[in-house]
C-alpha cells in the first residue's frame, strides 16, 4: 500500500514558516538554501523541486519517491502569488480547499472533500508514495494518516512562526523510528522517520 509522507522543511525549533506564513525561501526570505542542500535534493528527491527550479537546474529525473503531491490552499497560494499555477507539473497535484471554487490550472485538482477520506483512497491505488508538502493546517488534519516524516532541518531558529502541525491537530502522542539520516556540511539535516504503528 502507498504511504503518505510529510516531506517538509523545518527550523530547529519546529517551524515551517514565519508568523505571516509567507515563503521563507523567497526573495525577502530568511531561510538558508546552501549549495549542498540543493545538490542533495537533486540527487535524492528530484521530484520535490518545483518545476521552475527543475528547469533552471536542468533536472529531468522522474524521481523514485512520489507521484502525487498534496497541499493546502494557503501553501498553494504562495505559488499563485508568484504567478505559478502549478509548481509541480511533473506530479499529480491536489489542493485541498473549501473556498477555491475552481482550479487556476487544468492540471491541478481542487479537492473540497474530507482530506482523510481522500488520502485513504489514494493509498489504495497503485503507484509511488504520496507527498504531503503542507501546510500546517492540512498536516494537522492528516496527522493520523502520515506514515513517514522526512524533515529537512535547517540550522536555524526563528522563535515563533507556523509550526510543523497546526495547533488544531488532535493531541495524539505517536512514536517514530529513525530510518535514515543525512548530515550536510552546511549543517542542514535530512531526517527520515517511520511511524511506529501497533500490530493490533
Secondary structure, 3 states (H helix, E strand, C coil): CCCEEEEEEECCCCEEECCCCCCCCCCCCCCCCCHHHHHHHHHHCHHHCCHHHHHHHCCCCCCCCEEEEEEEHHHHHHHHHCCCCCCCCCCEEEEECCCCCCCCCCCEEEECCCHHHHHHHHHCCCCCEEEEEECHHHHHHCHHHCCEEEEEECCCCCCCCEECCCCCCCCCCCCEEEEEEEECCCCCEEEEEEECCCCC
